[in-house]
Amino acid sequence: MPDHMRALFGWCLLALVATPSFSTQDSRQEREQARAAEAHRELLEASDNASDTARFTDDVMRSIPAAPGDLDVSHNNFIDEILFRQMKERGIPHAPLSTDAVFMRRAYLDMIGLPPEPADIVAFVADRSEDKRDQLIDALIGTEEFAEQWAWFWGDLFRLAHQVGPVKNSFQFWVKEWLQVDRPYDEVVYDLLTGVSKVHGTLPQLAFLARSHQAKSRIVQSGEDYGIMNRLDSIDQFNVDTSRVFLGINTSCVSCHDGVDHLEPVSSWLTKQDRADFYRHSAFFGKTRMITTWDDRSKNVVVDLVVDDLEDGYDTGDDAPYFTLSENRFPRLEGETYEPAFILTGETPRPGENDRAALARMITSHPQFSRATVNLIWGKLMTVAFVEPYNGFDLDRIDPDNPPDAPWTIQPSNPELLEALAANFRDSGFSIHGLMKTILRSSAYQLSATYEQEWSDDYLPYYPRRFVRVLTGPEVVDSIGRITERPSAFAFSGTVATRVKQLASPTDLGARRDNGEGAEVTALLQAFFQSNRMTPMPAGNKGSTLQAMLMMQSGALNRRVLAEEGSRVHRLTGSEASNEAIVDELYLATLARYPSPAEAAVALSALGAERVPGAENLQWALFNMPEFLLNH
């Protein structure tokens, strides 16, 4: 790669990582508080995400050519009515609308995780239909690629990894199915919480419950050796996961200790919860068995679980024949049997009602379910959620008409819009498609990331500009495959997957592949914040030196920019296309725009000297521009 090309196009974003410190205190109480603060450090630091993202957006947009847009913004729905009224009342200037090309690339990356093709960009920009953006949104949502993109998102959210066995594959297919047909989300959640089966793999949704299964690592003596299983640990973990995903609250702390004298820096609501409240919420699964089945031939257990509701209840004193003592939390409060009670309201099951069905009913009918869901999707599409992190809701700080005691303040950045979106989601019958279309059709979503005025973090709650986000690992890898016209080829479930998001989880890349790319692609995924799903959903919206090095050196990218094996560069340089046409197509395919005059001059000089190496170098350089790695 020529030095002048590297200088012009090199990826130069750096990550700033703040590490807090805690001073030594004289008193034991202060030391305990410091240790508690350190234990909950991630919760305490998460609130900085919005301002960090705003600064990140301000910095990187200086390196991206500004595309003029229209400041005359229409109010397309209630999102716009609320936000632009709020901005007007406060004298906050907003960015212009994004151009058609910028909007198209943004919507493609958000909805299907892939960039648009050059011919589609040209046709969309030339289209004079007033509703062409709405038509584009409708065309993207519900496609196979849409299902892949968002099934991967929910797979990360649910942490479906290798430990649940082959059932994760059918679970991923099941998620794709309900995403494509827009099954009501409350029904989806009901199925996730209530499944019963002799073999959990026969019901894909039971993979979420199986994810929490806890077994001791030792040799099993017989098919009756239930002591290998810690049923209460499994139930507690499922309780935490359920509250995290569907209610947006983190109950992990109160599964180990009371909230009082521990969680005061974190959450007012959590300080009022104790371990007994957590146990009562876990007790909705108190009758649930998750039995690992026995294989007489191997004289060992197999991955399939029996899942039913035939146990006696949630007893911290004796859960025989299962192992009772807590192995992944502090010792439980001993000798108590707990009856189910919903942690948000104290409600108990109706007479004769199945406990898990009762919990599913209570969760999906509570306003917090809608709040948590729209906050999650809004954060994904708008980069900054109303409440950060998504599972960090403080339920004492939600209602502006019922403010918390000082020094607490209202938590959601924009409570009015949060409640309006939640109500609209409920009224739509819990339609995920409807929620996404409402957001994408708003002018708020379609604003430019370029902001000519001086930025203030006070503007954050009103979203007067687009906040950029770094692409996810699968988006980076799959986009490289589409742009270069050399897709991946991963062996998966008896087929060949051409995109990462056609797999069921990141661990499907771990085995040896015929094309030898498993390790290289895994490295790229991890550099762009992809976890192995053993931990909660990955987070990250910043550039790093590791990303820069891998984008420059990864064979998974460098092989694809060569004029070989039917790549885009191979096709273009072997055709009668002019150098100008080649440069235009590479820019459109990679960045969804034409080159500026200065960029075109450098690129044409390189192709004029040596057409094939020049085109290869240009494609490589475009991939290493910040603009490629950002959805702006």
C-alpha positions in Angstrom: 0.0 0.0 0.0 1.6 3.3 -1.0 2.4 5.7 1.8 0.3 8.5 0.5 -2.8 6.2 0.4 -2.2 5.1 4.0 -1.8 8.7 5.1 -5.0 9.7 3.3 -7.3 6.9 4.4 -5.8 5.3 7.5 -8.1 4.4 10.4 -7.1 6.7 13.3 -9.7 6.4 16.0 -8.4 5.7 19.5 -10.2 4.4 22.6 -10.1 6.3 25.8 -10.7 4.0 28.8 -11.3 5.6 32.2 -10.3 3.5 35.2 -11.7 4.7 38.5 -9.8 4.4 41.7 -10.9 4.2 45.3 -8.9 5.8 48.1 -8.1 4.0 51.3 -10.6 4.9 54.0 -10.0 5.0 57.7 -13.2 3.5 59.0 -14.4 -0.1 58.3 -17.8 1.2 57.1 -16.1 3.5 54.5 -13.9 0.6 53.3 -17.0 -1.6 52.9 -18.7 1.1 50.9 -15.7 1.5 48.7 -15.6 -2.3 48.1 -19.3 -2.2 47.3 -18.8 0.7 44.9 -16.0 -1.2 43.2 -18.1 -4.3 42.9 -20.9 -2.3 41.2 -18.4 -0.1 39.2 -19.9 -1.1 35.8 -23.4 0.1 36.9 -21.9 3.4 38.3 -20.0 4.1 35.1 -22.6 3.2 32.5 -24.4 6.6 32.7 -21.4 8.2 30.8 -22.2 6.4 27.6 -24.4 9.2 26.2 -21.9 12.0 26.6 -19.1 9.8 25.4 -21.1 8.9 22.3 -21.8 12.6 21.7 -18.1 13.5 21.9 -17.2 10.5 19.8 -19.7 11.7 17.1 -18.4 15.2 17.2 -14.8 14.0 16.8 -15.3 11.5 13.9 -17.7 13.6 11.9 -14.9 16.1 11.3 -13.2 13.5 9.2 -16.3 12.6 7.1 -17.3 14.9 4.2 -20.4 16.9 5.2 -23.4 16.2 3.0 -25.8 19.1 2.8 -29.3 18.4 3.9 -32.6 20.1 4.4 -33.2 22.0 7.6 -36.9 22.1 6.9 -37.8 19.0 8.8 -41.4 17.6 8.7 -43.0 16.0 11.7 -43.7 12.5 10.6 -45.2 11.0 13.8 -45.5 11.5 17.5 -41.7 11.0 18.0 -41.1 14.2 16.0 -44.0 16.1 17.6 -42.5 15.5 21.0 -38.8 16.0 20.2 -39.0 19.0 17.9 -41.5 20.7 20.3 -39.1 20.1 23.2 -36.2 21.5 21.1 -38.2 24.6 20.1 -39.2 25.3 23.7 -35.5 25.1 24.8 -34.0 26.9 21.8 -32.0 23.9 20.8 -30.9 23.8 17.1 -31.1 20.6 15.2 -29.1 19.1 12.4 -30.6 19.0 8.9 -32.1 15.8 7.4 -29.5 13.3 6.1 -29.2 13.0 2.4 -30.9 10.1 0.6 -27.7 8.2 0.2 -26.7 8.6 3.9 -30.2 7.6 5.0 -30.2 4.6 2.7 -26.9 3.3 4.1 -28.0 4.0 7.7 -31.3 2.1 7.3 -29.6 -0.8 5.5 -27.0 -1.2 8.2 -29.5 -0.9 11.0 -32.1 -3.2 9.5 -30.1 -5.9 7.7 -26.5 -5.3 8.8 -25.3 -4.9 5.1 -24.6 -1.9 2.9 -26.7 -1.1 -0.2 -25.5 -2.0 -3.7 -24.3 0.9 -5.9 -27.1 0.5 -8.5 -29.7 0.6 -5.7 -28.1 3.8 -4.3 -28.2 5.5 -7.7 -31.8 4.5 -8.3 -32.9 5.6 -4.8 -31.3 9.0 -5.1 -32.8 9.5 -8.5 -36.3 8.5 -7.3 -38.6 11.5 -6.9 -41.3 9.7 -4.9 -42.2 11.6 -1.7 -42.7 8.4 0.2 -39.6 6.6 -1.0 -38.0 6.5 2.4 -41.1 4.8 3.9 -41.1 2.4 1.0 -37.5 1.5 1.6 -38.1 0.9 5.3 -41.1 -1.4 4.4 -38.9 -3.3 1.9 -36.1 -4.0 4.4 -38.2 -5.0 7.5 -39.3 -8.6 7.4 -36.7 -9.8 4.9 -34.4 -12.9 5.5 -31.5 -10.5 6.1 -33.5 -8.5 8.6 -34.3 -11.7 10.5 -30.6 -12.6 10.5 -29.5 -9.2 11.8 -32.0 -9.1 14.6 -31.9 -12.8 15.5 -28.2 -12.3 16.1 -29.1 -9.3 18.3 -31.5 -11.4 20.4 -29.0 -14.2 20.5 -26.5 -11.9 22.1 -29.2 -10.6 24.4 -30.2 -14.1 25.5 -26.6 -15.3 25.6 -27.3 -18.4 23.5 -23.9 -20.1 23.3 -22.4 -23.5 22.9 -23.3 -24.8 26.4 -26.9 -25.3 25.4 -25.9 -27.7 22.7 -27.3 -28.1 19.1 -30.7 -26.6 20.4 -29.2 -23.1 20.0 -29.4 -23.7 16.2 -33.1 -24.4 16.3 -33.6 -21.5 18.7 -31.9 -19.1 16.2 -34.2 -20.4 13.5 -37.2 -19.9 15.7 -36.2 -16.3 16.5 -35.8 -15.6 12.8 -39.3 -17.0 12.2 -41.1 -14.8 14.7 -39.1 -11.8 13.6 -40.0 -12.3 10.0 -43.7 -12.7 10.6 -43.8 -10.1 13.4 -45.3 -12.3 16.0 -46.5 -10.2 19.0 -43.6 -9.9 21.4 -45.7 -10.7 24.5 -46.6 -14.0 22.9 -42.9 -14.7 22.2 -42.0 -14.0 25.9 -44.9 -16.2 27.1 -43.4 -19.1 25.1 -39.9 -18.4 26.4 -41.1 -18.7 30.0 -43.6 -21.5 29.9 -42.3 -24.4 27.7 -42.6 -28.0 28.9 -40.9 -30.9 27.1 -39.4 -34.4 27.8 -36.5 -33.2 25.5 -35.9 -29.5 25.6 -34.4 -29.5 22.2 -37.8 -30.3 20.7 -39.0 -26.8 21.8 -36.6 -24.2 20.5 -37.7 -21.5 23.0 -36.6 -23.7 25.9 -33.0 -23.0 24.9 -33.3 -19.7 26.9 -34.2 -21.6 30.0 -31.5 -24.2 29.4 -29.0 -21.4 29.2 -29.3 -21.0 32.9 -28.9 -24.7 33.7 -26.3 -25.3 36.4 -24.5 -28.7 36.8 -21.6 -29.7 39.0 -18.5 -30.9 37.3 -18.0 -34.4 38.5 -18.5 -38.0 37.4 -22.1 -39.1 37.5 -22.8 -42.3 39.4 -26.2 -43.2 37.9 -29.3 -42.0 36.2 -30.7 -41.2 39.6 -27.7 -39.0 40.6 -29.6 -35.7 40.7 -27.0 -34.2 43.0 -25.0 -33.2 40.0 -27.6 -30.5 39.4 -28.1 -27.3 41.3 -31.7 -26.5 40.5 -31.9 -23.4 42.7 -28.9 -21.9 41.1 -30.4 -22.5 37.7 -33.7 -20.9 38.8 -31.9 -17.9 40.3 -29.9 -17.3 37.2 -33.0 -17.6 35.0 -34.7 -15.1 37.4 -31.8 -12.6 36.8 -31.9 -13.2 33.0 -35.6 -12.7 32.8 -35.6 -9.5 34.8 -32.6 -8.2 32.8 -34.1 -8.8 29.3 -37.8 -8.3 29.8 -38.0 -5.7 32.6 -34.7 -3.8 32.2 -33.7 -4.3 35.8 -30.6 -5.9 37.2 -31.5 -8.1 40.2 -28.1 -9.9 40.2 -27.0 -7.9 43.2 -30.0 -8.6 45.4 -29.6 -12.3 44.6 -26.5 -12.2 46.8 -27.3 -9.5 49.4 -30.0 -7.0 50.4 -30.0 -3.7 48.6 -29.8 -1.5 51.7 -26.3 -0.3 52.7 -25.0 -1.7 49.4 -26.7 -0.2 46.4 -27.3 3.4 47.4 -24.9 4.7 44.7 -26.7 2.6 42.1 -30.4 2.5 42.5 -33.0 3.9 44.8 -35.4 1.1 44.0 -32.9 -1.7 44.5 -32.1 -0.4 48.0 -35.7 -1.3 49.0 -35.3 -4.9 47.7 -33.9 -7.8 49.7 -32.9 -11.4 49.1 -36.3 -12.6 50.2 -37.9 -10.5 47.5 -35.6 -12.1 45.0 -36.4 -15.6 46.2 -40.1 -15.0 46.0 -39.6 -13.9 42.4 -37.5 -17.0 41.7 -40.3 -19.1 43.3 -42.3 -18.7 40.1 -39.9 -21.4 38.8 -40.0 -23.3 42.1 -41.9 -26.2 40.6 -39.8 -26.3 37.5 -37.6 -29.3 37.0 -34.6 -29.2 34.6 -33.3 -32.8 34.7 -30.3 -33.8 32.6 -31.2 -37.1 31.0 -29.1 -40.3 31.4 -27.6 -42.3 28.6 -27.2 -46.0 29.6 -24.7 -46.7 26.8 -22.2 -44.0 27.7 -23.1 -44.2 31.5 -23.2 -40.5 31.6 -25.6 -37.5 31.2 -26.5 -36.0 27.9 -27.3 -32.4 26.9 -31.0 -32.8 26.6 -33.1 -31.7 29.6 -36.5 -32.8 30.8 -38.4 -29.6 31.6 -41.7 -29.7 33.5 -43.4 -28.4 36.6 -43.5 -31.4 38.9 -41.3 -30.2 41.8 -42.6 -29.1 45.2 -41.4 -25.5 45.3 -38.5 -23.2 46.1 -37.0 -24.3 49.4 -33.6 -22.9 50.4 -33.3 -25.4 53.2 -33.6 -28.6 51.3 -34.0 -29.0 47.6 -33.4 -32.8 47.6 -32.6 -34.8 45.6 -30.8 -31.8 44.0 -27.8 -30.1 45.4 -29.1 -27.3 47.6 -26.3 -25.0 48.7 -25.5 -22.0 46.5 -22.4 -22.4 44.4 -22.4 -19.2 42.4 -23.7 -16.7 45.0 -23.4 -16.1 48.7 -25.0 -18.8 50.8 -28.8 -18.6 50.7 -31.0 -17.7 53.6 -31.5 -21.2 55.0 -34.6 -23.2 55.9 -37.3 -21.2 54.2 -39.9 -22.1 51.6 -40.8 -19.2 49.4 -44.1 -18.7 47.5 -44.2 -16.8 44.2 -44.6 -13.0 44.3 -43.9 -10.6 41.4 -41.0 -8.4 42.3 -42.5 -5.3 40.9 -46.0 -5.5 42.5 -46.0 -8.4 45.0 -48.8 -10.0 42.9 -49.2 -13.8 43.4 -50.6 -16.4 40.9 -54.4 -16.8 40.6 -55.9 -19.9 42.1 -55.1 -22.9 39.8 -52.8 -20.8 37.5 -49.5 -22.3 36.5 -46.8 -20.3 38.2 -44.7 -19.7 35.1 -47.7 -18.7 33.1 -48.6 -16.3 35.9 -45.2 -14.7 35.7 -45.4 -14.4 31.9 -48.8 -12.7 32.3 -47.5 -10.3 35.0 -44.4 -9.4 33.1 -46.0 -8.7 29.7 -48.9 -6.8 31.2 -46.8 -4.5 33.3 -45.8 -1.1 31.8 -42.2 -1.8 32.6 -42.1 -4.6 30.0 -43.0 -2.1 27.3 -40.6 0.5 28.6 -37.7 -1.9 28.7 -38.4 -3.2 25.2 -38.7 0.2 23.5 -35.7 1.4 25.4 -33.7 -1.5 24.1 -34.7 -1.0 20.5 -34.5 2.8 20.6 -30.9 2.5 22.0 -30.0 0.1 19.2 -31.4 2.3 16.4 -30.6 5.7 17.9 -27.2 4.7 19.5 -28.1 6.2 22.9 -31.0 4.8 24.9 -33.2 6.6 27.3 -31.8 4.6 30.1 -28.2 3.3 30.0 -27.4 0.4 30.4 -30.6 -1.2 29.1 -30.9 -3.3 32.3 -30.2 -0.3 34.6 -33.8 1.0 35.2 -34.3 2.5 38.6 -38.1 2.2 39.1 -38.2 4.9 41.7 -37.0 7.4 39.2 -39.3 6.9 36.2 -42.3 9.2 36.8 -41.8 13.0 36.5 -45.1 13.5 38.4 -43.7 11.4 41.3 -40.1 12.5 41.6 -37.7 10.7 43.9 -36.2 12.2 47.0 -33.0 14.2 46.7 -30.3 13.7 45.6 -32.0 11.4 43.1 -33.3 12.8 39.9 -35.6 11.4 37.1 -33.6 8.7 35.3 -34.8 8.4 31.7 -33.2 11.1 29.5 -36.6 11.8 27.9 -39.4 10.3 30.0 -42.2 11.8 27.9 -41.0 10.1 24.7 -40.2 6.9 26.6 -43.8 6.6 27.9 -45.2 7.6 24.5 -43.2 4.9 22.7 -44.1 2.3 25.4 -47.8 3.1 25.0 -47.6 3.0 21.2 -45.9 -0.4 21.5 -48.7 -1.8 23.7 -51.4 -0.4 21.5 -49.8 -2.0 18.4 -50.2 -5.4 20.0 -46.5 -5.5 20.9 -45.3 -5.3 17.2 -41.6 -5.3 16.8 -42.0 -4.3 13.2 -44.3 -1.5 14.1 -41.9 -0.2 16.7 -39.0 -0.2 14.3 -41.0 1.4 11.5 -42.2 4.2 13.8 -38.6 5.0 14.8 -37.1 4.8 11.3 -39.9 6.9 9.7 -39.4 9.7 12.2 -37.4 12.7 11.1 -35.5 12.3 14.4 -34.0 9.1 13.1 -33.3 10.6 9.7 -31.3 13.6 10.9 -27.7 14.1 9.8 -24.8 13.3 12.1 -23.2 16.5 10.9 -23.9 19.3 13.4 -22.8 22.8 12.4 -23.7 24.5 15.7 -21.6 24.2 18.9 -22.6 21.0 20.7 -23.7 20.8 24.3 -24.4 17.7 26.3 -27.5 19.4 27.6 -29.0 18.6 24.1 -28.6 14.9 24.5 -32.2 14.1 25.7 -33.7 15.7 22.6 -31.7 13.9 19.9 -31.0 16.9 17.7 -28.5 15.0 15.6 -27.7 11.5 14.6 -25.2 9.8 16.9 -22.8 7.6 15.1 -22.1 4.0 16.1 -19.2 1.6 15.3 -20.4 -1.4 13.3 -20.7 -4.7 15.1 -18.2 -7.5 14.3 -20.7 -9.4 12.1 -21.7 -6.2 10.3 -18.0 -5.6 9.5 -17.3 -9.1 8.2 -20.6 -9.5 6.3 -20.2 -6.1 4.7 -16.7 -6.8 3.5 -18.1 -10.0 1.9 -20.9 -8.1 0.1 -18.7 -5.1 -1.0 -15.9 -7.3 -2.4 -18.4 -9.8 -3.9 -16.5 -12.5 -2.1 -18.8 -13.8 0.6 -17.7 -16.1 3.4 -18.1 -19.9 3.3 -18.7 -21.4 6.8 -19.8 -24.9 7.3 -22.9 -24.9 9.4 -25.6 -27.4 10.2 -25.0 -29.3 6.9 -25.0 -26.2 4.8 -22.6 -23.4 3.8 -23.2 -20.0 5.5 -22.1 -17.0 3.4 -22.7 -14.5 6.3 -21.7 -14.6 9.9 -25.3 -13.8 10.9 -26.5 -17.0 9.2 -24.7 -18.9 12.0 -26.4 -19.5 15.4 -23.6 -18.0 17.6 -20.0 -16.8 17.4 -18.8 -20.2 18.7 -19.8 -21.7 15.3 -16.6 -20.1 13.9 -14.4 -22.0 16.3 -14.0 -25.3 14.4 -11.6 -25.7 11.6 -13.0 -24.4 8.3 -12.1 -25.4 4.8 -11.2 -21.8 3.9 -9.2 -21.4 7.1 -11.0 -18.2 8.1 -12.6 -19.1 11.3 -9.8 -17.7 13.6 -9.4 -14.6 11.5 -13.1 -13.8 11.5 -13.3 -14.5 15.2 -10.5 -12.0 15.9 -12.4 -9.4 13.9 -15.6 -10.1 15.7 -14.0 -9.8 19.1 -12.2 -6.5 18.1 -15.7 -5.1 17.4 -17.2 -6.0 20.7 -18.6 -9.5 20.0 -18.6 -11.6 23.2 -18.7 -15.4 23.3 -22.2 -15.0 24.8 -21.1 -16.4 28.2 -21.4 -12.8 29.5 -24.2 -10.3 29.1 -24.8 -8.5 25.8 -21.6 -6.9 24.4 -21.4 -3.1 24.6 -19.0 -0.7 22.9 -19.1 2.3 20.7 -15.5 3.4 20.1 -12.6 2.9 17.9 -9.5 1.1 19.0 -6.0 0.4 17.9 -6.8 -3.3 17.8 -9.5 -2.6 15.2 -7.1 -0.5 13.2 -4.4 -3.2 13.2 -6.8 -6.0 12.2 -8.4 -3.9 9.5 -5.0 -3.3 8.0 -3.6 -6.8 8.5 -6.4 -9.4 8.6 -6.2 -11.9 5.8 -10.0 -12.1 5.8 -10.0 -8.6 4.4 -6.7 -8.4 2.5 -7.5 -11.5 0.4 -10.8 -10.0 -0.7 -9.5 -6.7 -2.0 -7.3 -8.5 -4.5 -8.3 -8.8 -8.2 -8.8 -12.6 -7.8 -11.5 -15.2 -7.5 -14.3 -13.1 -8.9 -14.0 -10.1 -6.5 -15.5 -6.8 -7.3 -12.0 -5.4 -8.1 -11.4 -8.4 -10.3 -14.6 -7.9 -12.2 -14.1 -4.1 -12.6 -10.4 -4.1 -13.6 -11.1 -6.9 -16.1 -13.9 -5.1 -17.8 -14.0 -2.2 -20.2 -15.0 0.2 -17.4 -13.1 3.4 -17.2 -10.9 4.2 -14.3 -13.4 6.9 -13.3 -16.2 4.4 -13.3 -14.2 2.0 -11.2 -13.4 4.6 -8.6 -17.1 5.7 -8.5 -18.3 2.1 -8.0 -15.8 1.3 -5.3 -16.8 4.4 -3.4 -20.5 3.8 -3.8 -20.2 0.1 -2.8 -18.0 0.8 0.3 -19.2 4.3 1.5 -22.5 4.8 -0.3 -21.3 8.1 -1.9 -19.2 9.4 -4.7 -15.6 10.5 -4.1 -14.9 14.2 -3.5 -12.8 15.9 -6.2 -9.6 15.6 -4.0 -10.3 11.9 -3.3 -11.0 11.2 -6.9 -7.7 12.8 -8.0 -5.7 10.6 -5.6 -7.5 7.5 -6.6 -7.3 8.1 -10.3 -3.6 8.8 -10.0 -3.1 5.4 -8.4 -5.2 3.6 -11.0 -3.5 5.5 -13.8 -0.1 4.3 -12.7 -1.1 0.7 -12.3 -4.8 -0.1 -12.9 -5.0 -3.4 -11.0 -2.8 -2.7 -8.0 -4.2 0.8 -7.9 -7.8 -0.5 -7.6 -6.8 -3.1 -5.0 -5.1 -0.4 -3.0 -8.1 1.9 -3.3 -10.5 -0.9 -2.1 -8.2 -1.6 0.9 -7.9 2.1 1.7 -11.7 2.6 1.7 -12.2 -0.3 4.1 -9.7 1.5 6.4 -11.5 4.8 6.5 -13.4 5.6 9.7 -16.4 6.3 7.4 -16.7 2.6 6.5 -16.6 1.4 10.1 -19.3 3.8 11.3 -23.0 3.9 10.8 -23.6 7.7 10.6 
